[in-house]
Amino acid sequence: MEFDLIHNLGIGFGVALSWQNLMYCFFGVVLGTLIGVLPGIGPVATIAMLLPVTFNLSPISALIMLAGIYYGAQYGGSTTAILVNIPGESSSVITCLDGYAMARQGRAGPALAIAAIGSFFAGCVATVVIALFAPPLAEVALKFGPAEYFSLMILGLVGATVLAHGSLVKAIAMTLLGLLLGLIGTDVNSGIARFSFGLPELSDGIGFVIVAMGVFGFAEIITNLEQGESRDVFVNKVTGLMPTWKDLKDSSGAILRGTALGSMLGILPGGGALLSSFAAYTLEKKIGDTSMFGKGEIRGVAAPESANNAGAQTSFIPLLTLGIPSNPVMALMIGAMMIQGIAPGPQVMTERPELFWGMIASMWIGNLMLVILNLPLIGIWVKLLTVPYRLLYPSILLFCCVGVYSLSNAPFDVMLTAVFGLLGYIFVKLECEPAPLILGFILGPLMEENLRRAMLLSRGDATVFFTKPISGVLLGMAIVLLLITLAPTVRKTREVAFQE
Amino acid sequence: MNIKNGKDFWAGLMFAGFGLGFMLVSFNYPMGSAVRMGPAYFPTVLGGMLAILGAAVFVRAFVSKLPHPLKVFSFRLPLMIGALALGGATYLADSWLKGVPMAEFALTGLALFLFIGAFGPKSMFLVLLSVVIFGYALKPLGLVLATVLLIVISAFGGHDFRNKEIVILTIVLVLFGVLVFVKGLGLPFNLWPGE
């Protein structure tokens, strides 16, 4: 087993260290840092834009680059959070609290350094976690039948619903709406084009990129413009990058705890970077001396920043072992694999080991590149923050439009994206969180297919989802999760947690 | 009965509307049975659940402890009048417009946009309009002119429009688009009209 691991990692590094893959990895993490630093454009829009381009790359190069964008964005996001008090990335929201406070005390340098060191440590650990846990999980997954897949997807959707901000009922409704939108297009079994209103463009279904770009990208630009520009750029000269020994000693425990928590929460369906950072900060506030939190406590930077990077990386586990995305970025990774003709699932690891292990090895290399990019080159990223939003958003719009158009060279797709942009704006106004909708949209056709197969195999006996052991456990977990959230005490803390 | 939470009121209506809509359309397809589910089975069940949840959110709007005004979206009367006038004119001038290609399509689309724009902020109207125009202009006008249209129209949606900056930004992005998208990534866009 241990020999296998070393052997496999050897294959992985062999693939990842080819100059071509190193170059794509570098390109990915630079781009990731860039969009992480810039508020208003995130990994979803960026990866969506690059999807059509990846068609011309080899599968492994494409995946290495796209993965680099995701975890690179976690590094970049912390820079903006610390210096400007605006999360460059949603997973850095919590870093603003203590990071910005440290910057105001003239300690921006150590805050940035600790964030990068914590992220690097977490990235290394998470890489090992994936290497250790993905193979056994994939073996379990090979035993999965349609009933198990269906129950697993239910668990994933419940997870996404529970983690959404605000009202639980609205989050469930958004999930259902997402599932329904995912069903638009030709039904595989009967060949009937459902909900296409006679439009040939809709008979293939709506592209995931179109929905994600509209609901996340365009809607965010519109709301940003509506609220007006209120960025208090705090770009003091960043001097004295090196943290003191005391800083390192204070934050080492927080980095360890953040990494452990993030690695665990990233694996959960519906989890990932965002949830991990919140949980790590909450945990840190319950341990030791808490008097300095919110006033520039270095642990308040170290823990969430380690956690979000760990979570970002371990969220690849459900994708690589089960073929099920746990968040929108992972859904795009599925899209990238499909473009290359690879069906995501447990068989990837055995049939294409170079793909799986190459990607894991590239994550470690990418993290090393990120530390180098983020510490000495911090000045460049800081300069970027002085670009005003009024110049940024037309550029973002252009990239999004070109990305959508190039999917199938169809003006109709661009118009459809605008429609989803409108819908996304309405969601923001009505306080309906779009993340569950996106997950539902991706899982809709998969769920229907597995439900049909499971029911056909069991001759219409719906109890099969509970009587099969793995499926039963998964559904049980989903129900418990839902019940816990509905319990009055948890409900209150959840509301408080999301307000912070 | 007073509506206490305007956001829940509209969200409830929206969800119920979507749920019922999907259910209604599903009636056109075969339902099948639990063993052999037809194309209507899953969407009907989901649509029903969504409609029920929508109704629950709707009801909650009347008992909510989180007050929020009913007016969630802004409304501009001039845009609405413009939309109705343009739509009406297009309808009446039907026979005249037949001779010009795309004219009817473009005018109807613009009227629709004015109608939607009447309910939101200026930024929403202009951002979405610029995007759609880019999509439909890219092929006939080429990448250069479509980019110019996109940048200039969307820039009007911002708070301060500075002529000089927009000119420079447009030039930079056009160059970027030509060099990176067309030359670098090899995307099949024509640069100028009629190429």
Interface residues (C-beta under 8 A of the other chain):
Chain A: P52 V53 N56 S167 V169 K170 I172 A173 L176 L177 L179 L180 L183 D187 N189 S190 I192 R194 F195 F218 I221 I222 L225 E226 G228 E229 Y389 R390 L391 Y393 P394 S395 L397 L398 C400 C401 V402 V404 Y405 S406 N409 P411 F412 D413 V414 M415 T417 A418 G421 L422 Y425 I426 K429 L430 E431 C432 M447 E448 L451 R452 M455 L456 R459 G460 A462
Chain B: K7 D8 W10 A11 M14 F15 F18 G19 F22 V25 S26 Y29 P30 S33 A34 V35 R36 M37 G38 P39 F42 P43 L46 G47 M49 L50 L53 G54 A56 V57 R60 V72 F73 I116 G120 P121 S123 M124 V127 L128 S130 V131 V132 F134 G135 Y136 L138 K139 T147 L150 I151 S154 A155 G157 G158 H159 D160 R162 E165 L169 L173 G177 F181 L185 G186 L187 P188
